[in-house]
Amino acid sequence: MQSPDEVLACRGGTLTGARLESLDLRNGDLRSTRFAGVSLRRVGLAEADLSATVWEGAELVACDLQGVDLRGSRLRGGRFEGCNLTRLRAGDLRWRQTQLVECNLAGTDLSGTRWRDVDVQGGEVGYVAFEKAVLIRVRFANPRLGGAPLMRAKLGGAFLIECDLRAANFYNADLRGAVLIRCDLSDALFDGADLTGAVLLDCRTERTDWADARR
């Protein structure tokens, strides 16, 4: 497939093993499409309708997904690298067994989403909203900064189970009513974070900094 029209003609069908590069699919309609083993490089998908799509083993590199509608979608396996995911519309999004490497999630509203076995490496995650989300075995890491920069993140009412949050920076984050079970919070910073009503069960907290945290 060499043209945007050829790709958009697959709406509601299946794209298997497609290799798409430097295409402009902004504002395109691909809802209810299944993407299996596809590779997208430098593809513009800003504001596209990708609702109710299924992604299996996809690789997206340097793609613009700003403002994309992924509501009701299922993503499993694969890798997102250097992608812009800001302003994502993600209600009822399910994300499993995927790597997100150096992606921009800053300020993205991921409330109510479900993440399982996802590895978030580097990138921007400050101000992200995970309110009432469920995160199971999700790893947040940023080798350059020593830990994930989750400053002012919104995690109110979220469930985090067996997540790796070592050395994460939760400066002024909102964790009111959050439930953290068997999470690794070693060396994490909670300066100014609001933990009112939060529940921590069997979490690792070696060298965790609770300075000025509200509990």
N, C-alpha and C positions, 0 to 999 in steps of 0.2 A: 504494500500500500504506500503510495507516494503522495497522495493529495488528501487534504482535510475532508473533501466530499466523499472519498472512498471510505474513510474511517467512520464518518457520521452515518453513512449508509448501513453500518452494522448495528445501529441502535436496536437494543432489545435482543440481539443475537449473541454470538460468541466470537471473540477474537482470540485465537490460539497461536502462540509463538510469534506474534507480530513484532516487528522491529520498526519503531517510529522515531524519527529524529528531526528536530528543528521544524516541527509543524505548528501552525497556529490554529488551535482548536478553542480559542477563547469564546465564551458564551455558547459553546456547542451543546447539543442535546444528545447525551449517550446514556440516558437513564435505563435501568434494568438490563444493562449489557454485562456479559461475563467476560472477564479478562484472564486468560490462563497462560502463564509463562511468557507474558509480553515484556518487552524492553522499551522504555520511553526515555529518550535523552533530549534535553532542552526543548521539551514540548510545552507550549503555552496552553494551559487549561483554565486560566483565570475565569471565575464566574460561570464555569460550565456546570451543566446539570448531570451529575453522576450519581443521583439518588438511586437507591435499591440496586446498586451494582455489586458484583462479586469479583474479587481480585484474588487470584491464587498464584503464588510464586512469581509475582510481578517485580520488575526492577525499574525504578524511576530515578533518574539522575538529572539534577539541575533543572527540574520541571517547576513551572509556576502554577501552583494550585491555590492561589490566593482567592478566597471567596467561593471556592468550589462547594457545591451541594453534595455531600456524601451521606445524607440522612438515610437511615435504613440499610446502609451498605455493610458488606462483610469482607474483611481483608484478612487473608491468611498466608503466611510465608512471605518470602521476598524481602526486598530492601528498598528503602527510600534514602537517597543521598543528596545532600545539598538542595533540597526542595523547599519552596516557600509554601507553608501551610497556614499562613495567617488568615484570619477571618473565615476559617473553615466552618461550614454549616454541618453539624455532625450528630444531630439527634438520633439516638438508637444505633449509633455506629458500633460495630464489633471488630476489634483489631486483635489478631492472634499471631504469635510466632513470627514477628517481623522486626527488622532492624531499621531504626531511624538514625541516620548518621549526619551530623551537622545540618540538621533541618531547622527552619525557623518556625517555631510554634508560639512565639511571643504574643500574649494577649488573646490567644485562640480560645474560644468557648467549647470545651469538650465535656460539658456537664451531661451526666446521665449516660455516658458512653461506657463500654465494657472492654477492658484491655487484659489480655492474658499472654504471658511469656513474650513480652515486647522489650526490646533493648534500645533505649534512647541514649545515644552517644553524642556528646557535644551539642552544638547548636544553641538556639535561644529558646528558653522555656519560662522566662520571667513573665509574671502577670497571667499565666495560663490558668484557665478555669476548669477544675475537675469536680465541680460540686455534684454530689450525689452519684459520682461515677464509681465503678468497681474496677480496681486494679489488682490483678493477681500475678505475682512473680514478675513485676515490671522493674527493670533496672534503669536508673537514671545516673549517668556518669559523664563527667567532663574533665578529661585528663589535663587540659590546659589550665583550667581554673581550680583544679583540686577536687571539685565536686559540682553537681548540677546547680545552676543559678535559678532556684525556684523562688526568688524574691517576689513578695506580694502575690504569690499564687493563691488561688481560691480552691480550697479543698473541703469546704463545709459539707458535712454529711456524707463524705466519701468513705468507701471501704477500701483499705489498702492491706493486702494479704501477702506476706512473704516477699515484700518489695525490697530492693536494694537501693537505699538512699544514703549510702555512706558519704559523709562530708558534704551533703547537700546544704545549700544556703537557703533557709526558709525565712529570711529577714522580712518581718512585717506580713508574713503569710497568714491567711485565714483558714484555720483548721477546726473551727467550731463544730462540735458534734461529730468529728471524724472518728473512725474506728481503725486503728492500726494493729494488725495481728502478725506477730513473728516477723516484723520488719527490722532491717538492719539500719539503725540510725547512728551508728558509730561516727564520731567526729562531726556530726551535723550541727548546724548553727540555727537556733530558733530565736535569735535576738528580735524582740518586739512582736513575735508571732502570737496570735490569739488561739489558745488551745482550750478555751472555755467549753466544757462538756465533752472534750475529746477523751477517748478511751485507748490506752496502749496496753496490749496483752502480749507478754513474752517477747518484747522487742529488745534488741541490743542497743544499749545507750552508753557504751564506753566513750568517755571524753566528749560526750554531747554537751553543747553549750546552750543552757536554758536561760541565759541572761535576759532579764526584762521580759520574758515570755509571760503571757497572761494565762492563768490556769484556774 
